[in-house]
Amino acid sequence: MSKYRTVAAAMFVAVTSAISVADDYTQWVDPFVGTTNFGTTNPGAVVPNGMMSVVPFNVMGSDENVYDKDARWWSTPYEFHNKFFTGYAHVTLSGVGCPEMGSLLTIATTGDLEPDYKKYGSGYTSETAVPGYYSNRLTKYDILTEVTATKRSSAERYTFPGGKGNILLNLGEGLTNESGATVRRVSDTEIEGSKLLGTFCYNPQKVFPIYFVMRVSKKPDASGYWKMQPEMTGVEAEWTPDNGTYKIYTQYGRELSGDDVGYWFTYEDLKVGEQVEVRMGVSFVSIANARENLEKEQAGLTFDQIRTQARDTWNADLGRIRVKGGTDEQKRVFYTGLYHALIHPNVLNDVNGQYPLMESFGDGQTADGHDRYTVFSLWDTYRNVHQLMTMVYPERQTDMIRSMIDMSKEWGWLPKWELYGRETFTMEGDPAIPVIVDSWRKGLRDYDMDAAYSAMKKSATTPGAFNPMRPDIDPYVERGYVPLGTHAGDNSGDNSVSHALEYYVADNALAWLAAERGDKEFAAQLRDRAKGYKHYYSKESGTLRPINQDGSFLTPFNPRQGENFEPVPGFHEGSAWNYTFFVPHDVEGLAKLMGGKKKFVDKLQMVFDDGLYDPANEPDIAYPYLFSRFAGEEWRTQKEVNRLLGKYFTTKADGIPGNDDTGTMSAWAVFSMMGFYPDCPGEPYYTLTSPVFDSVEIDTPQGTITINADRESPDAIYIDSMQLGGKPLKRYRISHDELMNGKSLDFKLKNKNK
C-alpha cells in the first residue's frame, strides 16, 4: 500500500470518527423495514458490523403462532406480524434465507416461575426501534423491556410493575438447527456457559459454539436451573403442577448441560417501577473472553450511556453519506438501506484480538489496529455491498479482505459463504476473487496479495476431486461449461449453469490480476474461460440453457420454469430469464450472440414488461443497468431503476422485495438512489443513472464526492446532460478513479426521454 493511501485512509477514519451528531441521520432509519415478506431483517439492537445483536424473538409460541422454521422458512427471529414474544435472542443474522443463530434467549416475567416458553411467552405493544435500541411492553406482565448493544455485548433493562418478578435465560430454543448447551452459576448475580450452534442451510458438519457471561444488576432472592424431560438423577428438585416436562433445580449450584436447559433468577418483592438490568458478553473463543468483552466494553457505563454510544456510532457511519432533497420517504428508504448494508459482515475477534481459526481447533490473533470478520455471504455481497464498503468504509473493507486471505492461510481456501470460522459452501461460484480484485483495482492494498493470488490460482486450477470451492471445475476447464449431472457442494441440487456463470465472472476478474502480475499464459486461459457462457446460448429458447453430458441442450425446456422457486435443472433459485443476461463482463459479446443491439435490448425490455425480472434474485439485479451499455437506450435504465425503487423499496414492513441477503438488496437501493451502480464485480466501473436526491455527499479517503441533480420538475427522471469534474460527460459508464478524481458529478434531468 502506498504511503499516500495509508495516510489518506488514516486521516479519513480520524475525520469521520469525529463527525458532529448535530445532524441525526438515525432519525431516517426504520429498523422495521424488511421484517416481513421474507425480507428477514429484524428491529433488534446492534452497532455497525458488531458481533452482538439483541433481537426480539417472536417466531415461536402460542397455538395461534406456531413455530416451525422448516415449514415456514423462518430464518429470522422476528416477523413483523407475529406478536408473541418469547425473549431476546443474542447474536443473530439479518436478511438470510437459512435458519441459524438466534439463541441465548432472555425474558422477564412476573408471578410464579414458569420455564416453558409456550406458557411464559407474552403478547406485546408499544414497539420502538432505532439504530442501537429496541423496546416493547409485555402485555401479560406489564413489563417495559429495553435493549441496546456494544460491539460484543448487550445491555437489557426491565421495568417491573412490582411484586414477584423473574429473569430467565433459555438455552434450548432458537433458530439454530443444533442443540446442546452448558450453563454454570458463578455467583448470585452471574452465570456463564456455552451453546452449540450450526448446521446452516442444513449442512450437518458445520457446528460451532458461542460462549457467554450474563449478569443481573440485583441480587435475586432465589435462583437455579431448569431442564426439559427430567429423569431422576438423585439431584434434589422441586416440582409444581404446571411445570409439565420441565424440572426446576433449586438446590444445585454447579453446572448443568443438556439439549433444553436454562437458568432463572427470582425477585420476591420488587417495587413498582423497579428496574433490573441484564448484561451479557459473548465470544466465539472462550468464556474468559466473553467476560473480558463484557467488562471492557461496558465498564462504568449506564444503560442510557450505552444506548447513546450506539446511536452516536450509527450516526457517524450513516453520516459518511449525506443526502439533500427528495421526499422524507426516500430519505428513510435510503438511510434504512445504508443501515442494513452495515450490519454484516461482523467482527469476530474479541477485545484481546483472539478469534477462532478457520476450520480449525485453534485460535488466532489479530494484528494491532485490525479486526477479523465473519459472516461472508459472498454470493450475495460480492455484487455491491463490498463495493460500498470499499468506497465509503475502506478501513473495514481492508480488514474484511485481510480476514478472507487469512482464512485461506488457515485452511487452504478463500471463503464462499463463511460463518463463524466454518465454510458452509452455500450458493455458487468463487466470489472472494472478484471482491479482492475489485478492491485492489480501486486502491485498497494493505493486505497480502501474494497469498491472495496464490489462493485464487489454487481454486481456479485444482482438480475437482480436491477442490471444495469448484467441485465441477474439470468439465468447466475441459469443455468451457458445466454439464448437468454435477451437484452443488451445499446439496442444493443440480445448478450447473448457475455454477458456470459465477465462475466466468470470477475468472474474468482473476484474468486481469494474472496479467498484472505477469502471469500472461494463465491470464489468457482465464480470458478464454470467461467467454464460455456462449456454449449455453440456445437460439431456440433465446436464453441460456442447460447442457446434457453428451453436449446436447436439455429437452424439453421451459425458460420460465423456476420463476416461483420451484426446482429447475441447471439454475439455482430462479428461471433461465433470471440468469440469461448475467454476463456482466461481456455484455457486448452477449448482445452479439443474441443477434445485435436491437434484439438484445428488446429481449431485455421484455423481461421487465412480462414480469420475468426478480428484484430479489441476485443474478438479475443489475439487469436495469445493462440498457446503458448501448447508445440511445440509457433512458431505459433511468426509467426501470426509478420504477423498481418506487415499487419494491418502501418504508413499510414489506419494504424490501425479499431476503435482504446480508444487505445486498439494500445496497442495490443505496447505489441506485445515489445515481450510480457497480455493474460488474471485479471491474472498477459504475453505470450512471438519474439520482433520487438533489444532492449527495460521499466521504471517501480521496475527499468528498458530490452528486448534484438539477431537475426540470420534481418528477424529472431522465438525464439530459452530465458533467464530471465540471467537464461535459457523454458516457454512461465511468471508472472508479474517474469518479474519485472528478469529485463532482452533475446531472440535468428532464421529464421526457426524448
N, C-alpha and C positions, 0 to 999 in steps of 0.2 A: 504494500500500500504506500503511495507516495506521501511525503511529508505534508504536502498541501492538503490532501484529502484527510489525513489523520487529524491535523489541526482544525480543519473546517468542520469535521464531524464533531470534535470535542467542543468547539465553540457553539455549534448548533444545539447540542444536548444541554449545555450550560444555559443558553439563552431560553430555550423552550421550557426548561425546568423552572424558570423564574417568571413565567408568564403571569401577568396580573389576573386575578379572578374577578376583576370588576365586571367583565362580560361573562355571564354564566351560561356557558354552552350546554351544560347539563339540563337546562330548562327545556331544551328542544328534544330530549331523548325520552321515548316512551318504551320502557322495557317490556310492556305487554304486547307490543307488535311482534307477530310471528309465533304467538303462543297457541295458535290453533291452525287448522288447515294443514297439519303436518309440517308447519314451519319448524317445530321442535326447539324453539328458543324458550327461554324462561325469564321470569322477572326477578330472579334472586340477586343477592349482593355479591359483587366481585369487583376487583380492581383490574386495570388493563393487563392482560396476559398473566393474571395471577394464578397461582396453584390452587388457592382456596376459592370456592364459591359456596354460598349458603342459599339454598333454593327450597321454596315451599313444595312439599311432596303431596300431590292430590290425585294421583292416578291409581290409587287402590283404596278400598274401604267398604262402604255400606252396600246393601243389596242393590240400591239404585245406581251405584257407581262401582261396578265390579272391575277389579284389577286383573287384566290378562294381557301382559305386554306382548306375548307372542301372537295372540289372535287379533289384537287391535293395533299392532305396530307401535306400542308405547316405548319409544326410545327417548322419552323425556320425562323428568319427574313431575312436570306440571303441564296441565292443559287448561286453557282459559275458562272453558265452560264447566269444568268439574269444580265442585265446591265442598269436598270432603277432605279436610286437612289431617294428615297423619304424621306430620313432623317436618323438620328442616333437614334436608339432605346436605351433606358436606362433600364437596368436590364432585362436580357434575360436568357433562358435556353439553354444548349448545349447537343445535341445528343438525345433529347427526341422525342417521337412519337405522342404527342398531342400538338395542338397549345395552347400557353399560354404566358403571359407576353409580352415583345417586344413593349412597349408603350412609351409615352413621347418622341415623335419624333421631333428632331430639324434639321433644314436645313438653309443654307444661300442661298440667291438668289440675282439677280441684276434686275434693272428695276422696273417697276410698281409692286405694291403689288398684289399677287395672292394667295388666301387661298386654292384653290382646288389642292390637291396633284397630281391629274392626269395631271394638267397643269403645276404646278411648279416643278414636278419631272424632273430629268435630267439624261442623259447618263453620263458615267464617264470613265476615263482612268487612267493609272499610279497608279494602286493599289499597296500599300505596306503594309505589316503586319508583325510585330514581336511581341513577347510577351509584352503586355502592351501598344501597339501602333498600330494605323491603319491610313492610309492616302489614299486619291484619289483626282482626279481633275475633277470637274464637267464641262463637255464639253459645256453645254448650257450657262454657266455663266463664264467660265474660272476662277473658284474659286478653290483654293487649300484648301482642308479640312484635318484636322488632329485631332485625338482624343487620349486621354490617360486616365488613371484612378488611383484612390487610392482605398482603401478598400470599402469606402462608398460614393465616389463622383467621378465626371468626370471633365475633362478639355478638351475643344474643341477650336481649333484655325482655323479661316477662313481668308485666304489671298485673298483680293478682287482685281479685275483688275482696280478699280477706278470708279468714278461716283456714281450712286444711288445703295444702297445695303440694304438688309433686312435680319433679323434673325427671323425665325418662330418657334414656338412651337405648334405642332399639338397634341391635346389631344383626338382626335376622332378615329384615326386609330391605328392599332396594331394587334398583334396576339391573344390577349385575346378574349374570347367569351362573355365578359361582356362589357357594355358601361356605360358612365356617368362619368363626371369629373367636377371639380371646379377649377377656376384659379382666383387669385386676385392680383391686382397691389399693390406693397409695396412702390416702389419709381420709379424714372425714369429708373433705371437700374436693378431693382429686382422685380421678381414675385414669388408667392408661390401658392400651391394648392394641389389637390389630384386627383387620378384616380382610378376608380374601376376596379379590375382585378378578374380573377377566372373562374369557370366552366371548370377546367382542365379535359380533356377527357370527356367533356360534362356532368359532374356531376353538376346539376343545383344549388345545395345548397352551393357549396364551393367557396365563394367570399370573397375578402379582399381588402383593399385599399393600395395604395402606396402614400406616401406624398413626396413633392419635394419643393425645393427652387432653383430658377435659377437666375443667374446674368450675365449681359453682361458687358464687360470691358469699353465700350464707351457709353456716354450718347447719346440717339437717338434724332433725330430731331422730330420724331413723334412715337407714339406707341399706341396700343389698342388691342381690342379683335376681334374675328370673331365667327360666329355661323352659322351652316348649317340650312336650311329650316326655313328662317326667318318668323316671324309673327309680325305684327305691335303691338308694346308694349308701344308706347309713348316715347321710348328712341330714341334720335336723332341718325340717321345712315346715312352713306354715301354710295352711290351705284356707281358702274362703269359698263359699258355694259358687261364686260367679267366675272363678278362675279357669274353669274348663280344663284344658290340657296344659295349662301353664303352672309351673311350680315356682313359688316365691321363696327365696332363701333370705332369712333374717339373721341367722347366727353363723354365717360363713364369711370369712374375710380375706381369703387368699385370691385365687383367680379361678375363672370359670370359662370353659371352652365348649363350643357346640355350633350347630347349624343355625339355631334360633335362640340366641341369648340376649340379655340386656341388663341394664343397671338402673336403679331408681334411687331418688332422694326424696324424702317426705318431710314437710314442714307442717306441724300440727296447728299452729295458731298465728297465721300471717295477718298483719294489719291491713285494713282497707287501703288499697293503693300501694302496698309494699312491693318493691321490685327485687327480683332475684336475677342475677346475670349468670350467663354461661359463657365461658371462654374455651376455645378449642384450638390446638395447634396440630397440624398434620405433617407427615413426612412419608416419602417412599423409600427411606433408608432405614430408619430406626425410631424407636420410642424416644430415645435420648435426643435425637434431632428434632422430633416433634415438639418436645418440651422446650428446647432451645429456640425453635422458631417462634413459639408462643411467647416466651419470656422476652426475647429481644425485639420482637415487632410490636408488643403491646405494653412494654414496661412503663408504668406510671401513667398510662393513658386511660381516660374515661371512655365510656361507650360513645358519648357525643363527640369526643375528640377524634376517635377512630372514624366515626361517620364523616366528620368534616374532612379529615385527611383523605378518605376515599373519594369524596366529592371533588376535592381540590386536585387530586391526581387525575381523575377523569377530565376535569375542566382543562387542565394543562394539555392533555393529549388531544382532546377534541378541538381545542383552540389552535392547534397547528394548522387547521384549515378553517378559514373564516369566510362565510358567505353573506352577501347582502342582496336584497331584492327577493323576488319570489314570494310565494304565499307562506303563511305560518305552517300550513300543511306540508308544503315542500321542505321547509326547514326541518320539520320534525322527521320526515322521511329520510332526509339526508343525514342528520346527526344520529338518528337511531341506527341507520345503516352503518355509519362510521363506528358507532359504539359496538355493534355486533361484530364488525370486522376486527375489533381489537380484543376480543375475548380469547381466541385461540391463535396460534399455539400458546402453551402455558409454560411458565418457569417450572423446572423440575428440581433444580438444586435447592438444598436447604441454605439457611443463612451462613453456615460454615463452609459452603461450596460443595458439599458432598451430594452425589446423585447415584442412582443405580445404573451400572453399566448396561449397555445394550445387549440383550440376550445372554446375560452372564450372571454369575452368582456374586460378583464383586461390586465394589463401589468406586466411583471416580471422583475427581476433584477438579473443580473449575479453576481457571486462571483468575487472578485478581482482576476485578472490574468486569468480569464476563459472567453470563448466565448460560445454563444448559436448558434447552427447551424440549418439550414433548407435545403430543397430540398433533402429529403431522398428517393431516388428512389431505395428502398432496394431490391426489387425482382431482380433487376439488380446487384447492387453494393455489395450485401452480398456475392457474389461468388468470388470476387477478389480485388475490389477497397479498401474495408476496411482492407483486409489482407495486402495490400500495405501500407496503412496509418499506420497500427499497427507496421509494421516493420521499416518504414523509417521516418514517421511523427507522432510519438506516442503521442506527446503533443496535436496535433489536433484530433487524433482518440479518445483520452481520453475525450476531450471536446464534441466530437460527441456522445459518449456513455452517458456522463452526460446529454446531451441535450435530448436523447431518454428517459432516465429514468425520467427526469423532466417532459417530456410530459406525461408520464404515471401517474405521480403525479397530473398533472393539469386536465387531462380529463379521466383518468382511464385505458388507454391502451397504449402499446408501438406502435410506428408508423409502417405503412406498406409502404405507398407512401405519405409522408407528404410534404406539400407545403405551406410555409409561415404561419404556425400555423393552417393549415386545413388538415384533413385527407381525401385524395381523394379515398382511397380503391382500387387503381389501381393495377391490377395483383393479384397474388396468394400468399398464404402461410402466414407464421408468421415470416418474415425474420429478424426482430430485434433480435430474440432469438439467432440464430447461430452467428450473428455479435458480440453480447456481450459475449457469451460463448467463442468464438474463441479468442477474445482479452484477456479475463480473463485467459484463459489457457496459453497464451503467456506472461503473467506477467503484463499486464496493469490493475491496480486495484484501482486507485484513484477515485472511484465513489461508490455510494450506492448500493451494490449488494443485500442487504436485500430487498430494494424497487424493484430492477430489478427482483429478483426471485419471489417476490410476484406478479408482473405484468405478468411475464411469466406463472406462475402457473394459474393465473386467466384466461388468454386467452386459456390455454390448458385444462381447466376444466369447464368453464362456458357454460351452455346450449346454443344452437344456437339461440334461440329466444332473448337472452340477450347478444349475443356475436358478435359484429360487425367485429371482426377480423377473426372469424371462424364460419360463419353463418350455415355451414353444418357439424358442429362438432358432432351432435347427431348420425347420421348413421356411421360416421367415428369411433366413440368410440364403438358403439354397434356392428358393423359388421366388422370393420377393414378397411373399404374403403368407398368412397363416391359414391353412385349410380347416374346414370343420373336422371335429374329432379330437381336438385338444381342449382339455378342461382347465378352468382357471385355478390359480393357487388358493383362492378363497372359497372354493367349492360352490361358486355361484352359477356354474353351468358352462356351456359351450359358447364363448363370446369371441370367436376368432377374429371377426372383422374389427370389433372394438379394440381388441388387443393390438392388432397390427397398426391401426390408425394412431394409437398412442405411441407406439414405437417409432413411427415415421416422424412425429413431432420431436421426440427425444433425440433421434439420430440426426435430424436437421440441426438441432442446437449443438450437438456434440461435434458435428462436422466442422462447424465454424471454429470451435475451440481447438480441434485437432489441427486444422490448418494454421491457426495462430501459433501453435506450439511446434510447427514444422513437421508434423506427422502427416505428410501430404498424401501418401498412399492410403492410409486409413481414412483420411478426410474424404477422399474420392469415393471410397467404398461406401461410406456413410451417406454421401450425397446421392449416390445411386440407389441405396436402400430407401431413402426418404421419398423417392418417386414411385415406390412400389404400390402405392394406392391405386395406380392405373389398372392393375390387374383386376381390381374389384368392380370396375365400372361396367355396367350392363346397359347397352343401348336399348335393349328390350324393355327393361323396367325404368330406365332413366335414372337409376340410383346405383349406389354401391350395393353389391350383392354377395352373399356368402359363396365360397367356392368349395366344392367337394374335394375329397382326397385325390380323385382322378383328374382334377383340373377343370371339371365342368361346373357350371353355375348350379346352385341349388334350385331344384324344380320339384313341385310348384313353389312359387314365391310370391308373397304379398308384401309390398313395401310398407304397408300401413300396419302390419302386424307388430304388436309391441307398444303401440301408442298408449295403451291403457295398462302398461306394466305387465301384460301377460307375457309368458316366456316366448322367445323367438330365437331360432338358431342364428348364431353369429353376432347378435347385438345384445348389449347389456343395458337393461333398464331403458329401452327405447326402441323406436322403429328405425327402418333404414333412412327415413327422412330426417331423423334427428342426428344422423351421422354422415349423410352423403356429402354435405358441404364442409365437413370438419377436416379440411386440409389447409390450415391457416398459413403454412409455409410455402404453398404453391397454388395460390388462388388462380393465378393466370393460367397455369397448366391445367387445372381442373376445368376452367371455363373452355379452354381449347378442346379438351376431351369431350365436353358436352355439346360442342358444335359452335362455340363462339360466344361473344359477349351477350348478344340479344337472347339467345336460348338460355344461357346461364342466368341472366337477370330475370327473365320471365319465369323460369322454373323456381328460382329462389323466392320471387314475389308470390308465386302460387303456394309455397309452403306457409307463408303468413296468411294469405287470403283464405286458404282452405282449412285453417286451424291445425296444421301439422307441426307448427313450431311449439316447442315445450319450454316455457320460460323458467322451468325448474330443473332442466336437464343440461348438465354442463357441456356436453359436446356441441350443442347448438346455441349456447347463449351469446356467442359472438356473431351469429348469423346476420343481425341487422347491420353490422359494420362492413359486411362484405360488399354491399352495393357501392360503397365509396371507393372501391378499387377501380371503378370504371367511370371514366369521364362522362359527365352528364347524368349520372344516376345517383349522385351523392344525396340528392333530396330525399330519396327513399330511406336512407339511413336516418336522416333527421326526422322524417315522418314516423317511421316504425319505432325508433327509440323513444320518442315523445309519447307515442301511443302506449307502448308497453309500460313505461314508467307510470303513466296515469291509470292504467288498468290494473296492474299487478302489485304496485308498491304504494301502500296507503298507511294511514295511522291507525287502522283498525287491527284487532287481534289477528285477523287473517291477512294482514298487510304484506306478507311475503308469499310468493306463489307456490312454495313447497319447502322441503328441507332447506334450511339456510346453509347447510353444509359447511359448518365452522366458519361462517362469514362470507362465503363465496357469492351467494345471491345478493347479499347486502353490498359487497364490494362492487358488483356489477352496477348497482344503482348509484353508488357514490361516484364512480368514474363517469357514468353516463350523465349524471346531473351536472358534473363539472365541465363536460364538453369534450372529453377525450377518453379513449379506451385502449388498453394494451391488447392489440389484435392477434398476436402470435407469441405464445410462450417461448422464451429463449431468444427472441429478437427484440432489440430495444427500440420499438416503434409504437406509435399511437395513431389510431384513426380518429379524426376530429368529427364532432357533431355539434349541434347547437346547444349551448349550456342552458340550464334551467334558471340560473341566477343572473342578476345584473353584474355581480362582481364576486370573484372567488380569489382568495389569497391563500397560497400554499407555502408554508415554511419548509425550506429544504436546506441541506448543507451548502448549496451554491447560492443561497439567497432566497428571497421571496418571489414566487411565481404568481403573476396576477393575470386573471382571465376576466375580460370585460365583455359585456353584451349590450349593444345599442339597438333597441327594438323599435320597429316601425309602430307596433302596438303591443300591449301586454301579452297578446296571444301569438305573436310572431315567432315562428319556429324554424324558418328556412334561412339558410345562410346566403346573404347577398354578396358579402366580401369579407376578407380576413386580413389581418396584419400580424406578423410575428416580429417582435422587437422593433416595432414601428415601420417595418417594411412590408409591402404587399405580399400576400401569400396566396398562391393559386392551388397548391397541393393540399389534399385532404388526409395525407399520411405524412407524419413528421417523426424524426428521431428523438430519442430522449435527450441527447445532447443539444439538439436544436431548441427544444423547449427550455432546457435549463439555461442555455446561453442567451436565448431571446428574452427571457424574463417576463415578457408580457405577450399575451395572445388576445387580440381584439377582434370581436365579431360584430358585423352589422347584420341584423336579422330582419327579414321581410315576411309578409303574410302569405304570399303565394310562392310556389316553387318555380314559377316561370318568370 
